[in-house]
Amino acid sequence: MFIDTHVHLNADQFQEDLQEVIERAYAAKVEKMVVVGFDRQTIERAMQLIDEYESLYAVIGWHPVDAIDCTEKELAWIEELTHHPKVVGIGETGLDYYWDKSPKEVQQELFRKQIRLAQKVNLPIVIHNRDATGDVVKILREENAHTVGGVMHCFSGSVETAWECIKMNFMISLGGPVTFKNARMPKKVAMEIPLEHLLIETDAPYLAPHPHRGKRNEPSYVPLVAEEIARLKEISVEEVAKATTENAIKMFKLNV
């Protein structure tokens, strides 16, 4: 069995054929999926989906790119929604210095607020990091994020950064990019980081793994991520599936 620990089934790209996408996931032995909501619309949709499908859980938070749009009212609303038993994490939050919609200081302040919210409601944090590794690690350390831990989503950093995050009680999650020919860093991380610290994800509809690169991603492709990790580690896919599933169940306290 596999668990897709980060998927956007609440995205518009799945509006037409969501049921078929979920059925394909089940057929591929992807038995649980964590749907991530990162603004008002996607959070609302994620909450609908977890009530509709037994196999779906939600992580809810506010994306750093849109940090400028997040008010105290929104954060209070997110806190209220965490009382739902199938809300299993806060995020995706973090920093994104690639896009310049939200100033860095606004992103950083919201990131700190969401870490504190996660600590208040005792849920793990799901981290989005783009071109901001130094500041992400610094803020996690300053805010004592190790108290709740979480996931470095779609990790693309170095082995050294991975270990820094692991020491702060974070799991390293690998997605489609680990299957890309030129993805040197994710492959190195897959080889060198022990299985007990790894999760797998799709980030669908984005970042489809090889051989579907450039097309719409979906949860049924998560085994391709596991296969590549198994190939790099020279172990069986079953071992990768078992370890990453156990890690996800433990991290998100999923009822099995």
KARA-V558823 format. One record per residue. RES is the residue in three letters. OMEGA is omega in radians with two decimals (NA if undefined). Layout:
res=RES omega=OMEGA
res=RES omega=OMEGA
This chain:
res=MET omega=3.12
res=PHE omega=3.00
res=ILE omega=3.03
res=ASP omega=-2.99
res=THR omega=3.13
res=HIS omega=-3.12
res=VAL omega=-3.14
res=HIS omega=3.08
res=LEU omega=3.10
res=ASN omega=-3.13
res=ALA omega=3.13
res=ASP omega=-3.10
res=GLN omega=-3.12
res=PHE omega=-3.06
res=GLN omega=-3.02
res=GLU omega=-2.95
res=ASP omega=-3.07
res=LEU omega=-3.11
res=GLN omega=3.13
res=GLU omega=3.13
res=VAL omega=3.14
res=ILE omega=3.12
res=GLU omega=3.07
res=ARG omega=3.10
res=ALA omega=3.12
res=TYR omega=-3.12
res=ALA omega=3.13
res=ALA omega=3.14
res=LYS omega=3.02
res=VAL omega=-2.93
res=GLU omega=3.09
res=LYS omega=-3.13
res=MET omega=3.12
res=VAL omega=-3.09
res=VAL omega=-3.06
res=VAL omega=3.06
res=GLY omega=-3.00
res=PHE omega=3.00
res=ASP omega=-3.01
res=ARG omega=-3.09
res=GLN omega=-3.08
res=THR omega=3.07
res=ILE omega=3.13
res=GLU omega=-3.13
res=ARG omega=3.11
res=ALA omega=-3.14
res=MET omega=3.08
res=GLN omega=-3.05
res=LEU omega=-3.11
res=ILE omega=3.05
res=ASP omega=-3.08
res=GLU omega=-3.04
res=TYR omega=-3.12
res=GLU omega=-3.03
res=SER omega=-3.09
res=LEU omega=3.06
res=TYR omega=-3.12
res=ALA omega=2.88
res=VAL omega=-3.07
res=ILE omega=-3.14
res=GLY omega=-3.10
res=TRP omega=-3.05
res=HIS omega=-3.12
res=PRO omega=3.14
res=VAL omega=-3.10
res=ASP omega=-3.08
res=ALA omega=-3.09
res=ILE omega=-3.13
res=ASP omega=-3.03
res=CYS omega=-3.13
res=THR omega=3.07
res=GLU omega=3.13
res=LYS omega=3.13
res=GLU omega=-3.14
res=LEU omega=3.11
res=ALA omega=3.11
res=TRP omega=3.11
res=ILE omega=3.13
res=GLU omega=3.12
res=GLU omega=-3.11
res=LEU omega=-3.12
res=THR omega=3.09
res=HIS omega=3.10
res=HIS omega=-3.07
res=PRO omega=-3.13
res=LYS omega=2.94
res=VAL omega=-2.93
res=VAL omega=3.13
res=GLY omega=3.08
res=ILE omega=3.13
res=GLY omega=0.09
res=GLU omega=3.10
res=THR omega=-3.12
res=GLY omega=-3.10
res=LEU omega=3.09
res=ASP omega=-3.11
res=TYR omega=3.13
res=TYR omega=3.10
res=TRP omega=-3.08
res=ASP omega=-3.14
res=LYS omega=-3.12
res=SER omega=3.13
res=PRO omega=-3.08
res=LYS omega=-3.08
res=GLU omega=3.09
res=VAL omega=3.09
res=GLN omega=-3.08
res=GLN omega=-3.13
res=GLU omega=3.13
res=LEU omega=3.09
res=PHE omega=3.13
res=ARG omega=-3.13
res=LYS omega=-3.12
res=GLN omega=3.04
res=ILE omega=3.14
res=ARG omega=3.08
res=LEU omega=3.12
res=ALA omega=3.12
res=GLN omega=-3.13
res=LYS omega=-3.09
res=VAL omega=3.10
res=ASN omega=3.07
res=LEU omega=3.08
res=PRO omega=-3.09
res=ILE omega=3.08
res=VAL omega=-2.96
res=ILE omega=2.96
res=HIS omega=3.14
res=ASN omega=3.03
res=ARG omega=3.12
res=ASP omega=-3.05
res=ALA omega=-2.99
res=THR omega=-3.09
res=GLY omega=-3.11
res=ASP omega=3.10
res=VAL omega=-3.11
res=VAL omega=-3.13
res=LYS omega=-3.12
res=ILE omega=3.09
res=LEU omega=-3.13
res=ARG omega=-3.09
res=GLU omega=-3.10
res=GLU omega=3.13
res=ASN omega=-3.09
res=ALA omega=3.13
res=HIS omega=-3.10
res=THR omega=3.07
res=VAL omega=-3.11
res=GLY omega=-3.13
res=GLY omega=-2.99
res=VAL omega=2.95
res=MET omega=-3.00
res=HIS omega=3.11
res=CYS omega=-3.00
res=PHE omega=3.13
res=SER omega=-3.10
res=GLY omega=-3.10
res=SER omega=3.06
res=VAL omega=-3.13
res=GLU omega=3.12
res=THR omega=3.10
res=ALA omega=-3.14
res=TRP omega=3.09
res=GLU omega=-3.13
res=CYS omega=3.13
res=ILE omega=3.13
res=LYS omega=3.09
res=MET omega=3.03
res=ASN omega=3.11
res=PHE omega=3.02
res=MET omega=3.11
res=ILE omega=-3.09
res=SER omega=-3.14
res=LEU omega=3.14
res=GLY omega=-3.09
res=GLY omega=-3.09
res=PRO omega=3.13
res=VAL omega=-3.14
res=THR omega=-3.11
res=PHE omega=-3.10
res=LYS omega=-3.02
res=ASN omega=-3.06
res=ALA omega=-3.05
res=ARG omega=-3.08
res=MET omega=-3.14
res=PRO omega=3.13
res=LYS omega=3.12
res=LYS omega=3.12
res=VAL omega=3.13
res=ALA omega=-3.13
res=MET omega=-2.94
res=GLU omega=-3.14
res=ILE omega=-3.12
res=PRO omega=-3.11
res=LEU omega=-3.06
res=GLU omega=3.14
res=HIS omega=-3.02
res=LEU omega=2.95
res=LEU omega=3.06
res=ILE omega=-3.08
res=GLU omega=3.01
res=THR omega=-2.95
res=ASP omega=3.13
res=ALA omega=0.22
res=PRO omega=-3.08
res=TYR omega=2.95
res=LEU omega=3.13
res=ALA omega=3.14
res=PRO omega=2.98
res=HIS omega=0.14
res=PRO omega=-3.10
res=HIS omega=-3.05
res=ARG omega=3.13
res=GLY omega=3.10
res=LYS omega=3.09
res=ARG omega=3.10
res=ASN omega=3.05
res=GLU omega=-3.02
res=PRO omega=-3.13
res=SER omega=3.13
res=TYR omega=-3.09
res=VAL omega=3.05
res=PRO omega=3.11
res=LEU omega=3.07
res=VAL omega=3.12
res=ALA omega=3.14
res=GLU omega=-3.14
res=GLU omega=3.08
res=ILE omega=3.11
res=ALA omega=3.13
res=ARG omega=-3.11
res=LEU omega=-3.12
res=LYS omega=-3.10
res=GLU omega=3.07
res=ILE omega=-3.11
res=SER omega=3.08
res=VAL omega=3.13
res=GLU omega=3.13
res=GLU omega=3.13
res=VAL omega=-3.14
res=ALA omega=-3.10
res=LYS omega=-3.08
res=ALA omega=-3.08
res=THR omega=3.08
res=THR omega=3.12
res=GLU omega=3.14
res=ASN omega=-3.13
res=ALA omega=-3.14
res=ILE omega=-3.14
res=LYS omega=-3.09
res=MET omega=-3.06
res=PHE omega=-3.13
res=LYS omega=-3.10
res=LEU omega=3.04
res=ASN omega=-3.04
res=VAL omega=NA
